[in-house]
Amino acid sequence: MTSNTRVVVIGAGLAGVRLARRLGELGTPVTLIGEEEHRPYNRVLLAEVLAGRYSPDVIALPAPAELTRGRVTGIDREVRAVHLADGSKIAYDTLVLATGSNPVLPPLRGLFSPDHVLPEGVHAFRTMDDCLGLSKAVRPGVRAVVIGGGLLGVSAARALAQRGAQVVLAQQGERLMERQLDPSASKLVKRHLKDLGVEIHTECRVRDVRCVGGAVRSVEMSDGYALDADLVVLACGVHPRVGLAQIAGLDVRKGIVVDDELRTSDPHIRAIGDCVQHDGTVYGLATPALEQAEVLAELLSQSRTNARYTGTRALTRLTLVGHDSPFDLAAFGETEARPGDDVVQLADATRGTYRKVVVRDDRLVGGVLVGELGTVGALARAWEGAEPLPADGAPLLHLLTNDGGS
Ligand SMILES: Cc1cc2nc3c(=O)[nH]c(=O)nc-3n(C[C@H](O)[C@H](O)[C@H](O)COP(=O)(O)OP(=O)(O)OC[C@H]3O[C@@H](n4cnc5c(N)ncnc54)[C@H](O)[C@@H]3O)c2cc1C
């Protein structure tokens, strides 16, 4: 059995902090190493900080007492030690990689300089530093272009609009949040953003970012159309941060490959969170990261040696709180029906609400709720349990209107 006397965790994000805290509670000593200067924080809530709704302190995570600040630059698997950028070395018996994701930078000529620094005014949206940088730059009337219309781009666009920026959202795909939402739900998100003053361009590919004197001036589309921009947010997705694992020779495909005990191809190294690939899936979401941390804490503290991670049925939830127009949405599983599926849908255009579930062979396989989330708890439980739906003749509509216990 792996000795767990010296557990070292790289990455003080959601997964690493949860693991370190749980290990502490279970009496297992742990060294947590994080490169970010800020107190560990809940990344999911960064858009609320950008919108001016929360201060950075409010989203701080309850962190373990001991946090080593620094960047790990290498793993020596022979002697079982990690090297830090300041030249120091920390030995481990069990190492945990919780290195998260990096933002995807689109291949636009104007973005790349020899020193790998983004032009002035161009920001990724992943870290507290990105958020504070954007926050400092945004003022009423500033012209902001958000590139990417997924969850991240939608959150950023709405936050910037709330701060008074003139926002244009450029989305390459046909609709907003196409990974999570069906066309009707996507339309409601679009309407919500438009009501906040955001201009939305779908099926539009950005070709270049134009700079003058090192600062962004405009964003050029593939049809030659140029949008003036003082601020550009890159929200083009993320990829797992696997560099350390790759250099150390671990099995890495889309992410760091782990088994049900979160073990990598080296039995002394585990991995959790955005950086991992489990059973072919890279989640990139908070719930799986936290669930993996919980399972690993039980294994490493030996409080439940048969704990296993068998995958997460991830529900995406987004709350867009406008000053006068709160807008909630939740989506899970397959939101578009296949031939032969049963679909129940309720839409109220006046109230801007939309609810839909997809049922296949008596099982709930997916759903999307916009504006009215009363039933989300009951639906998520039915979906997570993957149990056959009650055969007592209860109409499917009941699924959408029964909000008991949620
Ligand atoms: C703006 C925004 C909104 C989001 N909204 C949602 C949402 O609504 N729902 C949802 O489920 N998910 C959301 N996500 C995704 C969610 O934040 C991630 O899935 C989650 O943070 C993953 O946790 P993690 O610990 O694996 O990675 P991270 O939180 O990224 O933490 C990794 C940490 O490791 C550190 N690190 C990496 N390499 C090193 C090294 N070599 N040395 C030292 N430290 C290192 C990094 O600096 C970072 O602090 C959102 C993300 C963003 C950016």
The ligand as a Tripos MOL2 file, in Angstrom:
@<TRIPOS>MOLECULE
LIG
   53    58     1     0     0
SMALL
NO_CHARGES

@<TRIPOS>ATOM
      1 C1        -14.9160   32.4800  -14.8320 C.3       1 LIG1
      2 C2        -15.1720   31.0070  -14.6370 C.ar      1 LIG1
      3 C3        -16.4500   30.5490  -14.3970 C.ar      1 LIG1
      4 C4        -16.7000   29.1930  -14.2040 C.ar      1 LIG1
      5 N1        -17.9750   28.8080  -13.9670 N.ar      1 LIG1
      6 C5        -18.2360   27.5120  -13.7190 C.ar      1 LIG1
      7 C6        -19.5540   27.0840  -13.4190 C.ar      1 LIG1
      8 O1        -20.5070   27.8680  -13.4240 O.2       1 LIG1
      9 N2        -19.7570   25.7620  -13.1400 N.ar      1 LIG1
     10 C7        -18.7190   24.8590  -13.1310 C.ar      1 LIG1
     11 O2        -18.9270   23.6770  -12.8440 O.2       1 LIG1
     12 N3        -17.4490   25.2360  -13.4310 N.ar      1 LIG1
     13 C8        -17.1820   26.5320  -13.7340 C.ar      1 LIG1
     14 N4        -15.8950   26.9170  -14.0300 N.ar      1 LIG1
     15 C9        -14.8250   25.8740  -14.0720 C.3       1 LIG1
     16 C10       -14.2810   25.6100  -12.6660 C.3       1 LIG1
     17 O3        -13.7820   26.7910  -12.1290 O.3       1 LIG1
     18 C11       -13.1810   24.5210  -12.7160 C.3       1 LIG1
     19 O4        -13.7560   23.3270  -13.1870 O.3       1 LIG1
     20 C12       -12.5410   24.2870  -11.3500 C.3       1 LIG1
     21 O5        -11.9390   25.4640  -10.8820 O.3       1 LIG1
     22 C13       -11.5190   23.1460  -11.4140 C.3       1 LIG1
     23 O6        -10.7800   23.0720  -10.2240 O.3       1 LIG1
     24 P1         -9.2510   22.6170  -10.2060 P.3       1 LIG1
     25 O7         -8.8170   22.6880   -8.7950 O.co2     1 LIG1
     26 O8         -9.0970   21.3590  -10.9660 O.co2     1 LIG1
     27 O9         -8.4900   23.7130  -11.0720 O.3       1 LIG1
     28 P2         -8.2250   25.2510  -10.7660 P.3       1 LIG1
     29 O10        -9.3350   25.8460   -9.9830 O.co2     1 LIG1
     30 O11        -7.8690   25.8620  -12.0840 O.co2     1 LIG1
     31 O12        -6.9370   25.2540   -9.8410 O.3       1 LIG1
     32 C14        -5.6700   24.8420  -10.2650 C.3       1 LIG1
     33 C15        -4.6320   25.6250   -9.4940 C.3       1 LIG1
     34 O13        -3.3530   25.0200   -9.6750 O.3       1 LIG1
     35 C16        -2.3820   26.0260   -9.7960 C.3       1 LIG1
     36 N5         -1.2060   25.4480  -10.4690 N.ar      1 LIG1
     37 C17        -1.1630   24.8730  -11.6990 C.ar      1 LIG1
     38 N6          0.0930   24.4530  -11.9790 N.ar      1 LIG1
     39 C18         0.8440   24.7660  -10.9090 C.ar      1 LIG1
     40 C19         2.2210   24.5880  -10.6050 C.ar      1 LIG1
     41 N7          3.0740   24.0280  -11.4810 N.pl3     1 LIG1
     42 N8          2.6890   25.0200   -9.4070 N.ar      1 LIG1
     43 C20         1.8350   25.5920   -8.5040 C.ar      1 LIG1
     44 N9          0.5110   25.7890   -8.7320 N.ar      1 LIG1
     45 C21         0.0290   25.3740   -9.9240 C.ar      1 LIG1
     46 C22        -3.0860   27.0820  -10.6370 C.3       1 LIG1
     47 O14        -2.4570   28.3340  -10.5380 O.3       1 LIG1
     48 C23        -4.4710   27.0670   -9.9810 C.3       1 LIG1
     49 O15        -4.5280   27.9430   -8.8950 O.3       1 LIG1
     50 C24       -15.6240   28.2630  -14.2570 C.ar      1 LIG1
     51 C25       -14.3280   28.7160  -14.5120 C.ar      1 LIG1
     52 C26       -14.0960   30.0730  -14.7140 C.ar      1 LIG1
     53 C27       -12.6890   30.5390  -14.9930 C.3       1 LIG1
@<TRIPOS>BOND
     1     1     2 1
     2     2     3 ar
     3     2    52 ar
     4     3     4 ar
     5     4     5 ar
     6     4    50 ar
     7     5     6 ar
     8     6     7 ar
     9     6    13 1
    10     7     8 2
    11     7     9 ar
    12     9    10 ar
    13    10    11 2
    14    10    12 ar
    15    12    13 ar
    16    13    14 ar
    17    14    15 1
    18    14    50 ar
    19    15    16 1
    20    16    17 1
    21    16    18 1
    22    18    19 1
    23    18    20 1
    24    20    21 1
    25    20    22 1
    26    22    23 1
    27    23    24 1
    28    24    25 2
    29    24    26 1
    30    24    27 1
    31    27    28 1
    32    28    29 2
    33    28    30 1
    34    28    31 1
    35    31    32 1
    36    32    33 1
    37    33    34 1
    38    33    48 1
    39    34    35 1
    40    35    36 1
    41    35    46 1
    42    36    37 ar
    43    36    45 ar
    44    37    38 ar
    45    38    39 ar
    46    39    40 ar
    47    39    45 ar
    48    40    41 1
    49    40    42 ar
    50    42    43 ar
    51    43    44 ar
    52    44    45 ar
    53    46    47 1
    54    46    48 1
    55    48    49 1
    56    50    51 ar
    57    51    52 ar
    58    52    53 1
@<TRIPOS>SUBSTRUCTURE
     1 LIG1         1 GROUP 0 **** ****
